[in-house]
């Protein structure tokens, strides 16, 4: 690292220290660097210790959870394993919407809490609260994730991000000055991205030369196509970290070929922060188990077997202000039984399959994951963006942003025929050609949107 990088690194550590108190953040960052190499059994033991403290606290201080325990005939001491934890009901988004006040611990000062929000990309906007302990652990974990991708504090990094909630902190001269002078960061808001703005962003990135580029999958792939098609030279980050959307094999191949670097995928949500991250062995995504206890369950509520798709249920182990215990996020993933070649004891996910809200339920009850539709477009040229919207069980609207070489006379019959043959012949398919497909209010781009409720018990094949 250069002297300037070292100065930036010291400034960042100082900023985090001022935010949380120097001892907690530094101690947690050091702890997580070590604990990831522990044997799996030791990490599981740590989880159970933190879980026991969380459950005792929730029962004593959070009215919502005392009622849940009492209704289930349980006391915190009855839960000695993850299997025991399943005796508590799942926490849904509707539960949080209806019980925000009752989920707050009576022992905390709300003025000291961070009020946070989800953007509502699943149709379920939430407001919730997080304490300083949660935020310190979360930022320490973020640093570990970035280091997995080769980043060290002080080096240049850039964000292609699109959430209005996050972008507000980076607007104005103060925000930009803080980004560049203190954090050595370039922040590019992709909320309402056009081709011209993307070209400007590419030139900014070439000039800035980030070590790591952090981006939504859709933002990164749009940038890669533009860099490739316009033959923009000189943008060579050491790594790209993707998040917020499913990273397909074709997405990864495009990014690696265009930018000549490794891609590291990350999975998480605003409610519980980071959940899983990819290391340089690229054998799956490591569950970040010191902070979140993750269950993967099938439609009957039983543990999903390795290789099978399971619903993601998360218990955050750090936020005592407003605990999230057995929170069903609405996403699905595939658990892995293998140990990673990197040597970390953190468990693995084989893949994130897709968001539950993005699964299309056909008239006959067949479940079509979003990846089904991405594969249709792999065989077509000249498509910049697409989105599939399901308004009713039978009605599909396929929205396409055409690019050079798009053959409408070939594409539309091909798509309709393939959807009928491999999806469901009862679908009524219509097409819309669009100039631009904006992201949802959260900034996330969803390539499949279903307005039909998903019932896994009814629809699973």
Phi and psi in degrees as a GROMACS rama.xvg file:
@    title "Ramachandran Plot"
@    xaxis  label "Phi"
@    yaxis  label "Psi"
@TYPE xy
-77.5413  168.018  UNK-2
-60.1302  -39.6294  UNK-3
-64.191  -40.8136  UNK-4
-59.4191  -42.9387  UNK-5
-62.0817  -41.1531  UNK-6
-63.6253  -44.1669  UNK-7
-61.2774  -42.3235  UNK-8
-59.5607  -42.9564  UNK-9
-64.3389  -37.9743  UNK-10
-65.1399  -41.0919  UNK-11
-65.4963  -45.141  UNK-12
-61.2638  -38.1725  UNK-13
-65.2848  -39.1314  UNK-14
-64.7681  -43.3918  UNK-15
-65.4812  -38.5286  UNK-16
-62.4449  -40.6221  UNK-17
-66.117  -30.421  UNK-18
-74.661  -42.0454  UNK-19
-113.684  -12.8968  UNK-20
96.3343  132.005  UNK-21
-61.307  -39.4272  UNK-22
-67.6931  -49.2506  UNK-23
-60.0216  -50.9928  UNK-24
-62.7125  -48.261  UNK-25
-63.0087  -39.771  UNK-26
-66.1792  -41.1941  UNK-27
-68.7214  -40.8603  UNK-28
-61.8456  -43.0956  UNK-29
-65.1455  -41.9425  UNK-30
-60.1727  -46.797  UNK-31
-67.5056  -31.7729  UNK-32
-62.5253  -32.6759  UNK-33
-86.8672  -43.7232  UNK-34
-66.2827  -25.8938  UNK-35
-62.5417  -20.4194  UNK-36
-96.1804  0.394  UNK-37
-65.9719  158.366  UNK-38
-61.2569  151.803  UNK-39
-56.4629  -38.1587  UNK-40
-63.35  -36.1842  UNK-41
-70.2649  -36.8853  UNK-42
-66.5298  -40.9714  UNK-43
-62.6744  -39.3287  UNK-44
-64.21  -40.2513  UNK-45
-61.0412  -44.4153  UNK-46
-56.7166  -45.4258  UNK-47
-67.5066  -34.8134  UNK-48
-65.563  -45.446  UNK-49
-67.8978  -36.8905  UNK-50
-63.1502  -43.6832  UNK-51
-59.2927  -43.6681  UNK-52
-65.2844  -40.283  UNK-53
-62.8752  -45.8335  UNK-54
-66.5892  -40.5374  UNK-55
-60.6779  -44.5117  UNK-56
-63.5673  -46.4779  UNK-57
-62.2222  -39.9398  UNK-58
-67.917  -38.2886  UNK-59
-78.7479  -31.0168  UNK-60
-124.674  -9.19038  UNK-61
-116.89  108.917  UNK-62
-55.0669  -39.6176  UNK-63
-58.9988  -43.648  UNK-64
-79.5594  -31.0649  UNK-65
-60.1574  -43.3126  UNK-66
-63.4069  -39.0048  UNK-67
-64.6608  -46.0064  UNK-68
-60.4882  -47.5865  UNK-69
-63.0624  -41.5428  UNK-70
-64.0332  -31.4765  UNK-71
-87.3573  -1.86044  UNK-72
67.9603  34.0132  UNK-73
-120.281  156.566  UNK-74
-123.941  155.293  UNK-75
-51.7638  -36.8261  UNK-76
-66.3597  -16.2288  UNK-77
-74.0032  -15.8099  UNK-78
-99.8149  103.763  UNK-79
-114.643  -0.491963  UNK-80
-156.133  170.067  UNK-81
-64.6083  -34.9628  UNK-82
-61.7296  -40.1316  UNK-83
-65.018  -36.603  UNK-84
-59.305  -30.6678  UNK-85
-66.5411  -8.71415  UNK-86
-74.1417  -17.531  UNK-87
-83.7949  145.01  UNK-88
-69.4841  159.586  UNK-89
-67.823  149.093  UNK-90
-97.1739  119.86  UNK-91
-103.349  166.687  UNK-92
-61.9469  -37.7528  UNK-93
-63.7991  -38.1515  UNK-94
-56.7573  -44.1361  UNK-95
-68.3667  -42.3281  UNK-96
-60.6202  -39.5852  UNK-97
-85.3593  -15.0368  UNK-98
-133.207  29.4309  UNK-99
-54.7177  -47.5679  UNK-100
-66.0434  -40.5975  UNK-101
-73.9003  -16.4151  UNK-102
-86.0905  -9.03244  UNK-103
-80.7239  135.59  UNK-104
-67.8664  134.499  UNK-105
-70.2632  -14.9792  UNK-106
-87.8804  -0.677167  UNK-107
-107.864  154.793  UNK-108
-93.0895  111.123  UNK-109
-59.8064  -27.9757  UNK-110
-63.9808  -20.8223  UNK-111
-92.0503  0.657415  UNK-112
-97.2908  154.755  UNK-113
-90.6932  121.764  UNK-114
-82.5105  124.752  UNK-115
-125.625  165.043  UNK-116
-145.958  151.586  UNK-117
-99.3082  154.852  UNK-118
-82.7041  -9.83455  UNK-119
86.342  24.1398  UNK-120
-66.8833  -20.1165  UNK-121
-97.3366  5.50338  UNK-122
85.0071  7.56067  UNK-123
-129.561  73.6207  UNK-124
-65.8255  141.656  UNK-125
-128.976  148.854  UNK-126
-118.35  134.941  UNK-127
-153.188  172.052  UNK-128
-128.761  143.396  UNK-129
-134.101  140.002  UNK-130
-92.8255  174.087  UNK-131
-64.9467  -32.2943  UNK-132
-63.7394  -45.3723  UNK-133
-58.2609  -46.2431  UNK-134
-68.502  -35.8751  UNK-135
-66.648  -45.5788  UNK-136
-61.9019  -40.7226  UNK-137
-64.4427  -44.0717  UNK-138
-70.6866  -34.2263  UNK-139
-62.8472  -38.193  UNK-140
-69.8812  -38.1449  UNK-141
-58.6776  -43.0446  UNK-142
-60.5525  -42.1983  UNK-143
-61.4768  -41.9328  UNK-144
-61.5468  -44.2133  UNK-145
-64.4639  -36.5207  UNK-146
-67.8899  -32.3253  UNK-147
-58.6465  -32.0378  UNK-148
-90.7954  5.61115  UNK-149
96.6345  8.82143  UNK-150
-92.8558  140.378  UNK-151
-121.877  145.058  UNK-152
-51.6758  130.979  UNK-153
105.922  -26.3305  UNK-154
-73.5483  161.242  UNK-155
-74.3761  135.096  UNK-156
-139.673  155.624  UNK-157
-132.777  148.393  UNK-158
-119.871  126.543  UNK-159
-103.264  91.8729  UNK-160
-128.079  158.073  UNK-161
-134.538  5.95861  UNK-162
-80.9233  129.847  UNK-163
-57.274  -37.8658  UNK-164
-59.1677  -44.356  UNK-165
-77.7212  -37.2552  UNK-166
-65.0747  -27.9959  UNK-167
-57.614  -34.2452  UNK-168
-71.1715  -11.8077  UNK-169
-114.346  9.15323  UNK-170
-90.2145  158.845  UNK-171
80.4683  165.357  UNK-172
-68.0371  -32.3643  UNK-173
-65.6025  -45.3368  UNK-174
-62.9663  -43.4064  UNK-175
-67.1306  -38.2189  UNK-176
-64.8842  -42.4562  UNK-177
-62.1805  -43.0622  UNK-178
-58.8809  -48.6272  UNK-179
-80.6958  -41.905  UNK-180
-83.3205  -44.625  UNK-181
-87.7747  -51.5091  UNK-182
-93.9822  -7.14372  UNK-183
55.609  44.2157  UNK-184
-125.341  141.728  UNK-185
-110.213  123.889  UNK-186
-112.626  120.692  UNK-187
-117.208  118.393  UNK-188
-81.3755  118.369  UNK-189
-102.628  17.3512  UNK-190
-58.0391  -44.2685  UNK-191
-128.28  69.1619  UNK-192
-85.5069  133.868  UNK-193
-115.294  171.553  UNK-194
-61.966  -40.8707  UNK-195
-66.0138  -42.8653  UNK-196
-65.9818  -35.5366  UNK-197
-66.2922  -38.6552  UNK-198
-63.761  -39.9505  UNK-199
-62.3265  -41.4937  UNK-200
-62.9459  -39.3623  UNK-201
-61.0063  -42.0427  UNK-202
-68.043  -36.5827  UNK-203
-60.4105  -42.7485  UNK-204
-67.3004  -39.2179  UNK-205
-60.7318  -42.6217  UNK-206
-68.6411  -38.6921  UNK-207
-77.99  -34.149  UNK-208
55.6443  65.7139  UNK-209
-71.1582  148.315  UNK-210
-72.4273  -41.4687  UNK-211
-129.362  135.538  UNK-212
-109.17  122.448  UNK-213
-107.838  126.608  UNK-214
-156.583  153.186  UNK-215
-60.4817  149.381  UNK-216
-56.6967  -48.1002  UNK-217
-64.3132  -37.8797  UNK-218
-65.427  -43.4788  UNK-219
-64.6912  -42.0059  UNK-220
-71.9684  -35.7185  UNK-221
-62.4204  -42.5386  UNK-222
-61.6133  -43.336  UNK-223
-62.2794  -42.319  UNK-224
-63.9039  -42.1924  UNK-225
-65.22  -44.3821  UNK-226
-60.7663  -42.0203  UNK-227
-67.9735  -49.1387  UNK-228
-69.3072  -34.6663  UNK-229
-95.5304  3.39292  UNK-230
53.8255  47.4332  UNK-231
-80.5314  121.649  UNK-232
-102.605  157.471  UNK-233
100.59  -2.64958  UNK-234
-97.2581  103.518  UNK-235
-136.621  74.5541  UNK-236
-67.4269  159.111  UNK-237
-76.4104  -25.6452  UNK-238
-158.952  155.848  UNK-239
-122.712  130.303  UNK-240
-109.282  121.442  UNK-241
-105.539  156.646  UNK-242
-163.057  175.855  UNK-243
78.8104  -23.3025  UNK-244
-140.522  161.458  UNK-245
-66.9125  129.275  UNK-246
-91.6936  111.689  UNK-247
-83.0195  161.079  UNK-248
-56.5769  -36.9079  UNK-249
-68.4676  -37.3036  UNK-250
-59.2561  -47.9465  UNK-251
-60.4754  -45.4454  UNK-252
-62.0563  -41.2782  UNK-253
-61.7784  -46.4368  UNK-254
-65.7206  -44.0055  UNK-255
-66.6722  -39.5358  UNK-256
-69.5809  -37.6275  UNK-257
-75.2325  -42.6203  UNK-258
-104.369  -7.91066  UNK-259
65.0731  35.9925  UNK-260
-144.572  169.923  UNK-261
-76.2302  151.949  UNK-262
-113.516  131.82  UNK-263
-118.862  119.063  UNK-264
-90.2553  146.744  UNK-265
-132.332  144.261  UNK-266
-130.264  134.806  UNK-267
-174.662  -174.337  UNK-268
-152.551  159.897  UNK-269
-63.2568  -29.9162  UNK-270
-66.6132  -38.0444  UNK-271
-126.564  4.20645  UNK-272
69.4839  -150.775  UNK-273
-66.8667  138.72  UNK-274
-115.243  -40.7948  UNK-275
-150.008  152.045  UNK-276
-149.874  148.322  UNK-277
-89.4588  139.756  UNK-278
-101.302  -177.01  UNK-279
-77.7811  -1.83401  UNK-280
-80.6264  -21.6997  UNK-281
54.5838  46.6162  UNK-282
-109.074  16.3346  UNK-283
138.732  -165.109  UNK-284
-118.181  128.048  UNK-285
-75.182  127.159  UNK-286
-69.6757  131.316  UNK-287
-87.8374  75.7624  UNK-288
-74.1874  -17.9127  UNK-289
-68.4413  -23.4802  UNK-290
-108.303  -29.7898  UNK-291
-134.14  132.654  UNK-292
-96.4077  118.751  UNK-293
-110.1  128.618  UNK-294
-108.386  143.982  UNK-295
-118.694  115.703  UNK-296
-121.443  150.745  UNK-297
-86.9912  -173.67  UNK-298
-65.7332  -19.3231  UNK-299
-92.9004  1.97072  UNK-300
84.1922  8.11936  UNK-301
-93.64  157.185  UNK-302
-57.9337  130.769  UNK-303
-70.0294  140.164  UNK-304
-77.7918  152.143  UNK-305
-52.7792  130.744  UNK-306
94.1432  -15.4544  UNK-307
-96.9544  156.989  UNK-308
-80.1692  134.56  UNK-309
-132.464  153.784  UNK-310
-77.9453  137.764  UNK-311
-85.2369  123.898  UNK-312
-124.797  125.753  UNK-313
-123.502  136.023  UNK-314
-114.801  113.978  UNK-315
-78.4151  135.201  UNK-316
-98.3347  5.05064  UNK-317
-120.488  -28.7848  UNK-318
-86.7293  95.715  UNK-319
-80.4128  -18.1585  UNK-320
-68.2069  -42.5894  UNK-321
-146.111  83.1365  UNK-322
-62.6019  141.19  UNK-323
-112.068  103.668  UNK-324
-114.201  117.07  UNK-325
60.1632  51.5114  UNK-326
-83.9333  120.013  UNK-327
-88.1301  109.13  UNK-328
-70.8342  -35.7854  UNK-329
108.487  9.11975  UNK-330
-112.742  167.278  UNK-331
-131.982  153.902  UNK-332
-151.808  168.921  UNK-333
-113.765  117.611  UNK-334
-74.3247  153.149  UNK-335
-120.978  143.14  UNK-336
-96.1226  -7.22209  UNK-337
-83.0522  156.802  UNK-338
-91.3236  141.274  UNK-339
-74.9129  144.631  UNK-340
-65.3514  -16.615  UNK-341
-69.5798  -21.1064  UNK-342
96.9572  -5.01218  UNK-343
-68.6129  146.765  UNK-344
-86.9386  -2.6768  UNK-345
-67.5986  134.187  UNK-346
-65.8955  165.411  UNK-347
-116.551  145.68  UNK-348
-102.852  136.649  UNK-349
-67.6663  -40.9083  UNK-350
-169.412  159.114  UNK-351
-91.7202  120.773  UNK-352
-79.9912  -36.1127  UNK-353
154.208  163.299  UNK-354
-77.4522  141.558  UNK-355
-59.6019  -36.5287  UNK-356
-67.5606  -18.2294  UNK-357
-92.1031  -0.817017  UNK-358
-78.9651  130.287  UNK-359
-93.2222  126.045  UNK-360
-98.1425  117.067  UNK-361
-77.4613  166.27  UNK-362
-55.8698  -31.2544  UNK-363
-87.7648  -0.198029  UNK-364
97.0519  3.07448  UNK-365
-72.8779  137.836  UNK-366
-96.2443  122.22  UNK-367
-113.611  109.901  UNK-368
-67.8489  159.319  UNK-369
-56.1859  -31.9566  UNK-370
-61.4741  -25.1135  UNK-371
-57.0703  -43.9235  UNK-372
-76.9053  -32.5215  UNK-373
-62.4158  -36.9211  UNK-374
-67.1019  -29.5164  UNK-375
-61.5035  -39.5445  UNK-376
-82.2362  -13.6952  UNK-377
-60.7262  -29.209  UNK-378
-90.0661  -0.0265623  UNK-379
-111.677  143.747  UNK-380
-100.418  162.578  UNK-381
74.5936  24.6052  UNK-382
-111.365  116.912  UNK-383
-81.0455  -45.3833  UNK-384
-145.783  156.801  UNK-385
-146.545  159.445  UNK-386
-149.93  138.448  UNK-387
-113.11  121.683  UNK-388
-115.838  125.17  UNK-389
-102.79  110.189  UNK-390
-84.7633  -42.8674  UNK-391
-131.891  178.554  UNK-392
-56.6609  -34.235  UNK-393
-101.649  -16.9448  UNK-394
-99.6867  121.184  UNK-395
-117.813  131.038  UNK-396
-111.059  119.982  UNK-397
-100.841  111.186  UNK-398
-98.9245  131.997  UNK-399
-131.217  131.732  UNK-400
-99.4222  103.843  UNK-401
-76.5315  148.997  UNK-402
-121.186  -172.312  UNK-403
-58.0642  134.592  UNK-404
88.9031  1.51072  UNK-405
-72.1071  127.006  UNK-406
-109.322  95.3306  UNK-407
-61.5449  -38.6258  UNK-408
-66.0294  -29.3367  UNK-409
-88.6251  -40.8233  UNK-410
-67.7529  -46.2156  UNK-411
-67.6968  -45.3657  UNK-412
-62.0654  -37.647  UNK-413
-62.3919  -46.0218  UNK-414
-64.819  -45.6886  UNK-415
-62.9017  -43.7131  UNK-416
-64.2086  -42.3164  UNK-417
-68.5462  -39.8604  UNK-418
-61.6528  -40.826  UNK-419
-69.0041  -41.4242  UNK-420
-74.7214  -41.3605  UNK-421
-105.1  -14.3979  UNK-422
-102.476  -83.8434  UNK-423
-159.165  126.911  UNK-424
-67.5273  -12.9822  UNK-425
-84.6364  -6.40351  UNK-426
-64.1399  136.727  UNK-427
-99.0871  109.49  UNK-428
-104.978  128.581  UNK-429
-126.599  160.76  UNK-430
-124.202  146.422  UNK-431
-131.946  129.102  UNK-432
-94.1756  126.463  UNK-433
-123.902  155.06  UNK-434
-82.4531  -29.4638  UNK-435
-160.94  142.864  UNK-436
-116.737  100.802  UNK-437
-71.4091  154.47  UNK-438
-72.2513  171.844  UNK-439
-70.1485  174.849  UNK-440
-59.4589  -27.0622  UNK-441
-74.5088  -12.947  UNK-442
95.7316  -8.67434  UNK-443
-85.8103  137.467  UNK-444
-95.0169  122.295  UNK-445
-109.916  120.6  UNK-446
-87.1757  -8.95062  UNK-447
-134.2  134.508  UNK-448
-130.882  125.583  UNK-449
-118.629  130.109  UNK-450
-97.8041  12.2454  UNK-451
-101.846  122.942  UNK-452
-58.1023  140.257  UNK-453
-98.8257  122.904  UNK-454
-114.988  103.958  UNK-455
-65.673  -34.401  UNK-456
-67.1052  -35.7864  UNK-457
-80.5047  -39.5262  UNK-458
-99.6629  -15.9324  UNK-459
-62.1372  136.738  UNK-460
